[in-house]
């Protein structure tokens, strides 16, 4: 656990910095002076044991296996960026692999573009997706959920991949020039009529939230999206909140160009041509800790009444007082997923992330959240579907195969 006093100091300093609109040099000085640090001090005497009574955490190696046409492949690139694949049909979520140092994230200096993608890194990570994804989905428009979208679209044979997201996502994509203007033929119906304008917004589709499955490709991939509320980062503050009401005239240069706008919970249905139940997977992605108001609760309950959730990918929240928060129990009680995968806990403030062991993002109380998650699962009535919590490392591929009974077998293959 992060030392509580140090954590309070971090929050106080950032609160003052953001609300006083201090110049970037002062923000950098806060980090240098120790107000915010990478080497967070842990008080091991206060660390919670990450497993609750009655549960067992198992760490095991599984012999790599080759996926079949019915295998669900979950490939984690870090933060909320995943390749979800069954056969040749796939989704890429929240494209972001170009991690940034905190002083770059906090900079308000537009003379230096800190929001530029690392093209070599994007090619190395996303170039392994073969064939290219059927679609890209953006959960919300913060930099750590969409900054590398255009760099990915510029990879060979990616230029016609549709991008599903909010209107703000479209306004951001409008700032990026497109070398070969063409409107993809497989765009969603809501985008019909878009004309070429040499901008990557040509590839945008508005995520549909009307409460039914929408076909993305050949009845092999469908999605449902639900509007949610991005939880506070700290002290009642959601960083880079708001939306764009007009197109950007140039590519984003600072994090404040990536405003939140709508936060989505996405569900994806993968099916094979046989339509067999044990070859169909429903996967939910919660890329940001979220509140569940009455409207969202009713919509998710209707969804859960008609659909089993095989896998739910959950963001590890970055706040200190996890115990008193309703997340993630507010979602688990409704959706009752068989398998839970934890995400967005890696240190995306460290571009030099290829280290062993990999580091947690400084604001994540991982052990506290794992305890809270187990407690929520144990207190939910009639949650007989639950099978496992999976905590992959960045670069891990998970292979999931469903048995006729619905039970999911998991194997893993390291990158």
PEJOWO-V802641 format. One record per residue. N is the residue number from 1. RES is the residue in one letter. SS is DSSP state (A for helix, B for strand, O for the rest). PSI is psi in whole degrees, -180 to 180 (* if undefined). BURIAL is b if it has 16 or more other C-alpha atoms within 10 Angstrom, else e. Layout:
BEGIN
n:N res:RES ss:SS psi:PSI burial:BURIAL
n:N res:RES ss:SS psi:PSI burial:BURIAL
END
This chain:
BEGIN
n:1 res:X ss:O psi:141 burial:b
n:2 res:X ss:B psi:136 burial:b
n:3 res:X ss:O psi:127 burial:e
n:4 res:X ss:A psi:-42 burial:e
n:5 res:X ss:A psi:-41 burial:e
n:6 res:X ss:A psi:-40 burial:b
n:7 res:X ss:A psi:-41 burial:b
n:8 res:X ss:A psi:-40 burial:b
n:9 res:X ss:A psi:-41 burial:e
n:10 res:X ss:A psi:-49 burial:b
n:11 res:X ss:A psi:-42 burial:b
n:12 res:X ss:A psi:-45 burial:e
n:13 res:X ss:A psi:-43 burial:e
n:14 res:X ss:A psi:-38 burial:b
n:15 res:X ss:A psi:-47 burial:e
n:16 res:X ss:A psi:-42 burial:e
n:17 res:X ss:A psi:-45 burial:b
n:18 res:X ss:A psi:-38 burial:e
n:19 res:X ss:A psi:-11 burial:e
n:20 res:X ss:A psi:-4 burial:e
n:21 res:X ss:O psi:44 burial:e
n:22 res:X ss:O psi:152 burial:e
n:23 res:X ss:O psi:161 burial:e
n:24 res:X ss:A psi:-30 burial:b
n:25 res:X ss:A psi:-36 burial:e
n:26 res:X ss:A psi:-38 burial:e
n:27 res:X ss:A psi:-43 burial:b
n:28 res:X ss:A psi:-40 burial:b
n:29 res:X ss:A psi:-34 burial:e
n:30 res:X ss:A psi:-39 burial:b
n:31 res:X ss:A psi:-42 burial:b
n:32 res:X ss:A psi:-38 burial:e
n:33 res:X ss:O psi:-10 burial:e
n:34 res:X ss:O psi:4 burial:e
n:35 res:X ss:O psi:-29 burial:b
n:36 res:X ss:O psi:134 burial:b
n:37 res:X ss:O psi:157 burial:e
n:38 res:X ss:O psi:-42 burial:b
n:39 res:X ss:O psi:70 burial:e
n:40 res:X ss:O psi:136 burial:b
n:41 res:X ss:O psi:129 burial:e
n:42 res:X ss:B psi:133 burial:e
n:43 res:X ss:O psi:96 burial:e
n:44 res:X ss:A psi:-28 burial:e
n:45 res:X ss:A psi:-22 burial:e
n:46 res:X ss:A psi:-5 burial:e
n:47 res:X ss:O psi:129 burial:e
n:48 res:X ss:O psi:143 burial:b
n:49 res:X ss:O psi:128 burial:e
n:50 res:X ss:O psi:17 burial:e
n:51 res:X ss:O psi:136 burial:b
n:52 res:X ss:O psi:160 burial:b
n:53 res:X ss:O psi:131 burial:e
n:54 res:X ss:O psi:-11 burial:e
n:55 res:X ss:O psi:160 burial:e
n:56 res:X ss:O psi:131 burial:e
n:57 res:X ss:O psi:121 burial:e
n:58 res:X ss:O psi:127 burial:e
n:59 res:X ss:O psi:118 burial:e
n:60 res:X ss:O psi:153 burial:e
n:61 res:X ss:O psi:140 burial:e
n:62 res:X ss:O psi:135 burial:e
n:63 res:X ss:O psi:128 burial:e
n:64 res:X ss:O psi:139 burial:e
n:65 res:X ss:O psi:158 burial:e
n:66 res:X ss:O psi:133 burial:e
n:67 res:X ss:O psi:147 burial:b
n:68 res:X ss:O psi:-179 burial:e
n:69 res:X ss:O psi:-20 burial:e
n:70 res:X ss:O psi:-1 burial:b
n:71 res:X ss:O psi:133 burial:b
n:72 res:X ss:B psi:124 burial:b
n:73 res:X ss:B psi:126 burial:b
n:74 res:X ss:B psi:112 burial:b
n:75 res:X ss:B psi:114 burial:b
n:76 res:X ss:B psi:123 burial:b
n:77 res:X ss:B psi:-5 burial:b
n:78 res:X ss:B psi:162 burial:b
n:79 res:X ss:O psi:-123 burial:b
n:80 res:X ss:O psi:24 burial:b
n:81 res:X ss:B psi:117 burial:b
n:82 res:X ss:B psi:147 burial:b
n:83 res:X ss:B psi:120 burial:b
n:84 res:X ss:B psi:121 burial:b
n:85 res:X ss:B psi:142 burial:b
n:86 res:X ss:B psi:116 burial:b
n:87 res:X ss:O psi:-128 burial:b
n:88 res:X ss:O psi:7 burial:e
n:89 res:X ss:B psi:130 burial:b
n:90 res:X ss:B psi:162 burial:b
n:91 res:X ss:B psi:139 burial:b
n:92 res:X ss:B psi:128 burial:b
n:93 res:X ss:B psi:145 burial:b
n:94 res:X ss:O psi:69 burial:b
n:95 res:X ss:O psi:113 burial:b
n:96 res:X ss:O psi:110 burial:b
n:97 res:X ss:O psi:-9 burial:b
n:98 res:X ss:O psi:84 burial:b
n:99 res:X ss:O psi:153 burial:b
n:100 res:X ss:O psi:145 burial:b
n:101 res:X ss:O psi:152 burial:e
n:102 res:X ss:A psi:-40 burial:b
n:103 res:X ss:A psi:-23 burial:b
n:104 res:X ss:A psi:-40 burial:b
n:105 res:X ss:A psi:-38 burial:b
n:106 res:X ss:O psi:-5 burial:b
n:107 res:X ss:O psi:141 burial:b
n:108 res:X ss:O psi:15 burial:b
n:109 res:X ss:O psi:108 burial:e
n:110 res:X ss:O psi:-8 burial:e
n:111 res:X ss:O psi:-23 burial:e
n:112 res:X ss:O psi:127 burial:e
n:113 res:X ss:O psi:98 burial:b
n:114 res:X ss:O psi:-5 burial:b
n:115 res:X ss:O psi:24 burial:b
n:116 res:X ss:O psi:137 burial:b
n:117 res:X ss:O psi:148 burial:b
n:118 res:X ss:O psi:101 burial:e
n:119 res:X ss:A psi:-37 burial:b
n:120 res:X ss:A psi:-41 burial:e
n:121 res:X ss:A psi:-42 burial:e
n:122 res:X ss:A psi:-43 burial:b
n:123 res:X ss:A psi:-40 burial:b
n:124 res:X ss:A psi:-42 burial:e
n:125 res:X ss:A psi:-55 burial:e
n:126 res:X ss:A psi:-16 burial:b
n:127 res:X ss:O psi:-18 burial:b
n:128 res:X ss:O psi:-10 burial:e
n:129 res:X ss:O psi:109 burial:b
n:130 res:X ss:O psi:121 burial:e
n:131 res:X ss:O psi:170 burial:e
n:132 res:X ss:O psi:158 burial:b
n:133 res:X ss:O psi:151 burial:b
n:134 res:X ss:O psi:-34 burial:b
n:135 res:X ss:B psi:158 burial:b
n:136 res:X ss:B psi:136 burial:b
n:137 res:X ss:B psi:133 burial:b
n:138 res:X ss:O psi:124 burial:b
n:139 res:X ss:O psi:-40 burial:b
n:140 res:X ss:O psi:173 burial:b
n:141 res:X ss:O psi:17 burial:b
n:142 res:X ss:O psi:156 burial:b
n:143 res:X ss:A psi:-35 burial:b
n:144 res:X ss:A psi:12 burial:b
n:145 res:X ss:A psi:-8 burial:b
n:146 res:X ss:A psi:5 burial:b
n:147 res:X ss:O psi:-32 burial:b
n:148 res:X ss:O psi:17 burial:b
n:149 res:X ss:A psi:-51 burial:b
n:150 res:X ss:A psi:-40 burial:b
n:151 res:X ss:A psi:-36 burial:b
n:152 res:X ss:A psi:-43 burial:b
n:153 res:X ss:A psi:-21 burial:b
n:154 res:X ss:O psi:-1 burial:b
n:155 res:X ss:O psi:156 burial:e
n:156 res:X ss:O psi:130 burial:e
n:157 res:X ss:O psi:15 burial:e
n:158 res:X ss:O psi:-5 burial:b
n:159 res:X ss:O psi:-16 burial:b
n:160 res:X ss:O psi:13 burial:b
n:161 res:X ss:O psi:123 burial:b
n:162 res:X ss:B psi:149 burial:b
n:163 res:X ss:B psi:116 burial:b
n:164 res:X ss:B psi:131 burial:b
n:165 res:X ss:B psi:-162 burial:b
n:166 res:X ss:O psi:168 burial:b
n:167 res:X ss:A psi:-35 burial:b
n:168 res:X ss:A psi:-37 burial:b
n:169 res:X ss:A psi:-41 burial:b
n:170 res:X ss:A psi:-45 burial:b
n:171 res:X ss:A psi:-35 burial:b
n:172 res:X ss:A psi:-45 burial:b
n:173 res:X ss:A psi:-26 burial:b
n:174 res:X ss:O psi:-20 burial:b
n:175 res:X ss:O psi:-9 burial:b
n:176 res:X ss:O psi:124 burial:b
n:177 res:X ss:B psi:147 burial:b
n:178 res:X ss:O psi:126 burial:b
n:179 res:X ss:O psi:-34 burial:e
n:180 res:X ss:O psi:87 burial:e
n:181 res:X ss:O psi:126 burial:e
n:182 res:X ss:O psi:135 burial:b
n:183 res:X ss:O psi:121 burial:b
n:184 res:X ss:O psi:142 burial:b
n:185 res:X ss:O psi:-15 burial:e
n:186 res:X ss:O psi:26 burial:b
n:187 res:X ss:O psi:157 burial:b
n:188 res:X ss:O psi:162 burial:b
n:189 res:X ss:A psi:-34 burial:e
n:190 res:X ss:A psi:-18 burial:e
n:191 res:X ss:A psi:3 burial:e
n:192 res:X ss:O psi:136 burial:e
n:193 res:X ss:O psi:-7 burial:e
n:194 res:X ss:O psi:136 burial:e
n:195 res:X ss:O psi:151 burial:e
n:196 res:X ss:O psi:134 burial:b
n:197 res:X ss:O psi:19 burial:e
n:198 res:X ss:O psi:24 burial:b
n:199 res:X ss:B psi:152 burial:b
n:200 res:X ss:A psi:-8 burial:b
n:201 res:X ss:A psi:-15 burial:b
n:202 res:X ss:A psi:-27 burial:b
n:203 res:X ss:A psi:0 burial:b
n:204 res:X ss:B psi:141 burial:b
n:205 res:X ss:B psi:138 burial:b
n:206 res:X ss:B psi:120 burial:b
n:207 res:X ss:O psi:123 burial:b
n:208 res:X ss:O psi:131 burial:b
n:209 res:X ss:O psi:34 burial:b
n:210 res:X ss:O psi:3 burial:e
n:211 res:X ss:O psi:25 burial:e
n:212 res:X ss:O psi:161 burial:e
n:213 res:X ss:O psi:132 burial:b
n:214 res:X ss:B psi:128 burial:b
n:215 res:X ss:B psi:131 burial:e
n:216 res:X ss:B psi:-41 burial:b
n:217 res:X ss:B psi:117 burial:e
n:218 res:X ss:O psi:30 burial:e
n:219 res:X ss:O psi:18 burial:e
n:220 res:X ss:O psi:-20 burial:b
n:221 res:X ss:B psi:124 burial:b
n:222 res:X ss:B psi:165 burial:b
n:223 res:X ss:B psi:156 burial:b
n:224 res:X ss:B psi:139 burial:b
n:225 res:X ss:B psi:144 burial:b
n:226 res:X ss:B psi:134 burial:b
n:227 res:X ss:B psi:130 burial:b
n:228 res:X ss:B psi:-177 burial:b
n:229 res:X ss:B psi:122 burial:b
n:230 res:X ss:B psi:125 burial:b
n:231 res:X ss:O psi:158 burial:b
n:232 res:X ss:O psi:145 burial:b
n:233 res:X ss:O psi:-44 burial:b
n:234 res:X ss:B psi:154 burial:b
n:235 res:X ss:O psi:38 burial:e
n:236 res:X ss:O psi:16 burial:e
n:237 res:X ss:B psi:130 burial:e
n:238 res:X ss:O psi:116 burial:e
n:239 res:X ss:O psi:145 burial:b
n:240 res:X ss:O psi:43 burial:b
n:241 res:X ss:O psi:163 burial:b
n:242 res:X ss:O psi:-166 burial:e
n:243 res:X ss:O psi:162 burial:b
n:244 res:X ss:O psi:134 burial:b
n:245 res:X ss:O psi:-2 burial:e
n:246 res:X ss:O psi:163 burial:e
n:247 res:X ss:O psi:143 burial:b
n:248 res:X ss:O psi:145 burial:b
n:249 res:X ss:O psi:-12 burial:e
n:250 res:X ss:O psi:166 burial:e
n:251 res:X ss:O psi:149 burial:b
n:252 res:X ss:O psi:144 burial:b
n:253 res:X ss:O psi:-21 burial:b
n:254 res:X ss:O psi:164 burial:b
n:255 res:X ss:A psi:-27 burial:b
n:256 res:X ss:A psi:-8 burial:b
n:257 res:X ss:A psi:-17 burial:b
n:258 res:X ss:O psi:82 burial:b
n:259 res:X ss:O psi:154 burial:b
n:260 res:X ss:O psi:-55 burial:b
n:261 res:X ss:O psi:-144 burial:b
n:262 res:X ss:O psi:136 burial:b
n:263 res:X ss:B psi:129 burial:b
n:264 res:X ss:B psi:145 burial:b
n:265 res:X ss:B psi:119 burial:b
n:266 res:X ss:B psi:139 burial:b
n:267 res:X ss:B psi:138 burial:b
n:268 res:X ss:B psi:136 burial:b
n:269 res:X ss:B psi:119 burial:b
n:270 res:X ss:B psi:131 burial:b
n:271 res:X ss:O psi:153 burial:b
n:272 res:X ss:O psi:173 burial:b
n:273 res:X ss:O psi:-21 burial:e
n:274 res:X ss:O psi:-25 burial:e
n:275 res:X ss:O psi:12 burial:e
n:276 res:X ss:O psi:141 burial:e
n:277 res:X ss:A psi:-37 burial:e
n:278 res:X ss:A psi:4 burial:b
n:279 res:X ss:A psi:10 burial:b
n:280 res:X ss:O psi:131 burial:b
n:281 res:X ss:B psi:134 burial:b
n:282 res:X ss:B psi:121 burial:b
n:283 res:X ss:B psi:130 burial:b
n:284 res:X ss:B psi:144 burial:b
n:285 res:X ss:B psi:118 burial:b
n:286 res:X ss:B psi:93 burial:b
n:287 res:X ss:O psi:-7 burial:b
n:288 res:X ss:O psi:140 burial:b
n:289 res:X ss:O psi:138 burial:b
n:290 res:X ss:B psi:151 burial:b
n:291 res:X ss:B psi:152 burial:b
n:292 res:X ss:O psi:101 burial:b
n:293 res:X ss:O psi:179 burial:e
n:294 res:X ss:A psi:-40 burial:e
n:295 res:X ss:A psi:-47 burial:e
n:296 res:X ss:A psi:-39 burial:e
n:297 res:X ss:A psi:-45 burial:b
n:298 res:X ss:A psi:-41 burial:e
n:299 res:X ss:A psi:-44 burial:b
n:300 res:X ss:A psi:-35 burial:b
n:301 res:X ss:A psi:-41 burial:b
n:302 res:X ss:A psi:-42 burial:e
n:303 res:X ss:A psi:-48 burial:b
n:304 res:X ss:A psi:-29 burial:e
n:305 res:X ss:A psi:-22 burial:e
n:306 res:X ss:A psi:-5 burial:e
n:307 res:X ss:O psi:135 burial:e
n:308 res:X ss:O psi:144 burial:b
n:309 res:X ss:O psi:112 burial:b
n:310 res:X ss:O psi:-44 burial:b
n:311 res:X ss:B psi:134 burial:b
n:312 res:X ss:B psi:119 burial:b
n:313 res:X ss:B psi:121 burial:b
n:314 res:X ss:B psi:131 burial:b
n:315 res:X ss:B psi:134 burial:b
n:316 res:X ss:O psi:120 burial:b
n:317 res:X ss:O psi:157 burial:b
n:318 res:X ss:O psi:41 burial:b
n:319 res:X ss:O psi:168 burial:b
n:320 res:X ss:O psi:-41 burial:b
n:321 res:X ss:O psi:67 burial:e
n:322 res:X ss:A psi:-36 burial:b
n:323 res:X ss:A psi:-34 burial:e
n:324 res:X ss:A psi:2 burial:e
n:325 res:X ss:O psi:150 burial:e
n:326 res:X ss:O psi:-25 burial:e
n:327 res:X ss:O psi:138 burial:b
n:328 res:X ss:O psi:1 burial:b
n:329 res:X ss:A psi:-31 burial:b
n:330 res:X ss:A psi:-27 burial:b
n:331 res:X ss:A psi:-41 burial:b
n:332 res:X ss:A psi:-36 burial:b
n:333 res:X ss:A psi:-30 burial:b
n:334 res:X ss:A psi:-49 burial:b
n:335 res:X ss:A psi:-31 burial:b
n:336 res:X ss:O psi:62 burial:b
n:337 res:X ss:O psi:152 burial:b
n:338 res:X ss:O psi:-46 burial:b
n:339 res:X ss:B psi:135 burial:b
n:340 res:X ss:B psi:130 burial:b
n:341 res:X ss:B psi:128 burial:b
n:342 res:X ss:B psi:144 burial:b
n:343 res:X ss:B psi:172 burial:b
n:344 res:X ss:O psi:32 burial:b
n:345 res:X ss:O psi:-5 burial:b
n:346 res:X ss:B psi:156 burial:b
n:347 res:X ss:O psi:90 burial:b
n:348 res:X ss:O psi:8 burial:b
n:349 res:X ss:O psi:9 burial:b
n:350 res:X ss:O psi:99 burial:b
n:351 res:X ss:O psi:-27 burial:e
n:352 res:X ss:O psi:61 burial:e
n:353 res:X ss:O psi:-4 burial:e
n:354 res:X ss:O psi:66 burial:e
n:355 res:X ss:O psi:162 burial:e
n:356 res:X ss:O psi:118 burial:e
n:357 res:X ss:O psi:155 burial:e
n:358 res:X ss:O psi:151 burial:e
n:359 res:X ss:O psi:150 burial:b
n:360 res:X ss:B psi:150 burial:b
n:361 res:X ss:O psi:135 burial:b
n:362 res:X ss:O psi:-29 burial:b
n:363 res:X ss:O psi:-2 burial:b
n:364 res:X ss:O psi:122 burial:b
n:365 res:X ss:O psi:78 burial:b
n:366 res:X ss:A psi:-49 burial:b
n:367 res:X ss:A psi:-40 burial:e
n:368 res:X ss:A psi:-44 burial:b
n:369 res:X ss:A psi:-40 burial:b
n:370 res:X ss:A psi:-38 burial:b
n:371 res:X ss:A psi:-46 burial:b
n:372 res:X ss:A psi:-41 burial:b
n:373 res:X ss:A psi:-47 burial:b
n:374 res:X ss:A psi:-41 burial:b
n:375 res:X ss:A psi:-43 burial:b
n:376 res:X ss:A psi:-45 burial:b
n:377 res:X ss:A psi:-43 burial:b
n:378 res:X ss:A psi:-23 burial:e
n:379 res:X ss:A psi:-5 burial:e
n:380 res:X ss:O psi:124 burial:e
n:381 res:X ss:O psi:146 burial:e
n:382 res:X ss:O psi:32 burial:e
n:383 res:X ss:O psi:65 burial:b
n:384 res:X ss:O psi:-12 burial:e
n:385 res:X ss:O psi:-23 burial:e
n:386 res:X ss:O psi:134 burial:b
n:387 res:X ss:O psi:-49 burial:e
n:388 res:X ss:B psi:158 burial:e
n:389 res:X ss:B psi:126 burial:b
n:390 res:X ss:B psi:131 burial:b
n:391 res:X ss:O psi:87 burial:e
n:392 res:X ss:O psi:160 burial:b
n:393 res:X ss:O psi:157 burial:b
n:394 res:X ss:O psi:134 burial:b
n:395 res:X ss:O psi:5 burial:e
n:396 res:X ss:B psi:135 burial:b
n:397 res:X ss:B psi:131 burial:b
n:398 res:X ss:B psi:132 burial:b
n:399 res:X ss:B psi:121 burial:b
n:400 res:X ss:B psi:128 burial:b
n:401 res:X ss:B psi:134 burial:b
n:402 res:X ss:B psi:133 burial:b
n:403 res:X ss:O psi:162 burial:e
n:404 res:X ss:O psi:-28 burial:e
n:405 res:X ss:O psi:-12 burial:e
n:406 res:X ss:O psi:-16 burial:b
n:407 res:X ss:O psi:143 burial:b
n:408 res:X ss:B psi:125 burial:b
n:409 res:X ss:B psi:136 burial:e
n:410 res:X ss:B psi:131 burial:b
n:411 res:X ss:B psi:164 burial:b
n:412 res:X ss:B psi:150 burial:b
n:413 res:X ss:B psi:118 burial:b
n:414 res:X ss:B psi:147 burial:e
n:415 res:X ss:O psi:* burial:e
END
